[in-house]
Amino acid sequence: MKHKSILKSLVIFALALFFTAFQQLKEEKKTLYLIGDSTVRNGGEGTLQRGWGNFLHEFFDSTKLAVSNQAMAGRSTRTFIKEGRWDKVLEALKPGDYVIMQFGHNEGSVPDITKAGYRGVLRGLGEETKELTWPDGTLETVHTYGWYLEKFISDTKAKGAIPIIASMIPRNKFQDGETERANQDFGKWAKEAARKQGASFIDLNSIVADQYDKWGQEVVKGLFEKDHTHTNEAGARINAWSITEGIRNLENCTLKDYLTKDKPTLFLIGDSTVKNGQGDGAGGLWGWGDFIAPYFDKEKIKVQNHALGGTSSRTFQTYGHWEKVLEKLEPGDYLIMQFGHNDSSPLDDEARARGTIKSAGLEAEKIYNPITKRQETVYSYGQYLRQMILTAKAKGVTPIVCSLIPRNNWKDGKIITAETDYGLWAKQVADDTETAFIDLNQLVANQYNQLGEEYVKAHFFNETDHTHTIEEGAELNAEIVTNSIKTLPGNGLKAFLKD
């Protein structure tokens, strides 16, 4: 009996290695480009002034992302383009790269052909222009600050890269004990340009000013070197950290995934009952994963919902979604998985071909997939779960298996459960891989049965969908998951829940 157990473990481990080798494709290293003025890049021999971009690379995983600081002292949005510096960045920019842009300190002068007006721009966001003729006969059309920022954004997107605008850092200027802010001019216009063009925005001006106000004028004075604009190394490092805080709070921006780990992440994977659509309640439908984050202390752990509607335990992997999550997983993270609703589909239908073999065992079947138009070996539901569990554990991640939430199907006044199929198989896989298990199917069913069929149908589902919950139902399921985490023996995730 002991030899059979060892053999089974070896087979499972070998299969896990096979799946991992098959799915982990090497991604080309991405680059984060920084453009801006001396507050982004400064320093050199004989000067103690530094820009926040000088130190930003220290906050990123250098094995996955390079940081290229192309900012240049004295430049404005206008002169950064006029002198060809932006063209050089564009030439190097690749799809998937990032550009953070921060301008504003050198834009204030009236644009003309004098030395003082060489870098000035028109104020605001409009389409107005000013025509200049330089002494050598060169003609130049000067645009608004917003126009130049929008050009940076559109050019970046055209190259398949991701633009991020940061408002300029505040100067060491105080009025009535508070830091002077740019929220009525360049900071405001930067935010509006980002909004108009659909770019991410970091309100660096406010983030840093808030910190300066807490410290007070005397402390802040020690962060600047020689003047009220340029920081020393300490000030630059503080501002670099402030940029990372802004990045961490950006929604739907993958740049945060390259930051070095500061706290663990709870990853959620599954189907539309975990995250419906974009997680915005479209059609009134919600997944429970969209309501679980408030139960956790965000100062101690991050929560990311990577579930995707329409996927099974098979297609979540074969279509590359699991691979993307796997790349993000780091030692100390947690992973909750819940699949099953879509696994009962046919293995090789022409609509989705997402089904799995109905078992927790090691069965496999070769098919022709009409969607991918390729031969494919399909495994059991249990084996797809097992593969994700084992590869997660190999990365030092703690996985938790949930059985699927029950549908709004009733018989003789009781909710129909999955205790003889997907709920059972999920438990069997969790048991044989020694993984934490939440019998969500039965726990939710118990609650439904207690409340009664009429109440559940009226409060947790709409009249046309028996699978996907409305908001109240999703909130209940999230609460049940959270309460179950508290009871998991020896599982560290409970330590991150709010008191």
C-alpha angles and dihedrals in degrees: 000000000000092000091052091052092051091047091050091051091050091050091050092048092048091051091049091053090049093052092046094050090048097050106035103088118177113248122213110254112261126223130218111209120201120203127180143083138301093300086067099039124019142135142065137157113334097018131090095196117114136180125221090246089065089072106026093098090067090070096056134075101255092201090065105028135032120206116215114189107204096163116126131204117252096018129129129194087268099049094041086064097034093055093051095249093124092050089057091053091048091052090057097040115112132189109278095026122122134229123199112192126192121174136147110099095088100036100083104090123092107262112246139125096275123102089253093051097044094100103027122117135196113271123250135013106291134116095249117127141191123216118219129188114201122212091259090056096258113148121217131184112209118205137191124281090249092051092057092047091049089052090054089050097047093044090050093050091047088061091051092251130128120250123208123184121207122192113234121273114257121256124239091267124126132187121191089348096306131104115257109245136202095222093118098050132007095011091048093047092048090055092048093049089053091049094049093051098038095245128145115260131207114194092213091161092062096038092055095038090054089055093046091052090054093051098042134223098290094054094043091052088067091060095063130076121216097325143035096258109047122068128214121231094281092051092045092052091050091051091047089054089049090055090054090051088054091049092051090055096049113113119227094002116128094199088089089065090070096055115108114259117273100159135005125269130222108216121199121201130176142088135303093298086068096039121006116205111315092342091254100113096256109180089010092283125130139178120225091240090072092064103043100079095075089062090064130073102249090201089064106033140017123223122211123182109208097164115132128205119242096023129123127201085268103048093041083067105031093050092053101252094117090048091058092050091045091056089057097047116105134178110286095029125122130225127199116190130188121175136149111095093091099032093084091067120108117282096231111018118143093237101064112330092211104134125120132205109276101245147079091231136092099270120143135185131191115227141165108247108217091197098055092025089226139110111263136184109224120203135196124282088247094052094053089051090046093052093054092046095051096044090049091051090048088061093051093258124140111229126200122194121213124192113231120274113255121256123239091265120129138189125186091348094307129104114250111243135198094234093128099044132014095008090050094045093049089054093047092053091047090050097048092047092043091239129152112262133200113194091213092162093061096036093054091043090054090053093046092050091050092052094042136234097277094050094046094050092048098045109028107034139035124236098261106040124063096179109046122065127222118232098283092050093048090050091052092050092048089052091051091051091049094049089049092053088059090060099046107118115237094354115137096205091085089067090069096055118106116258 
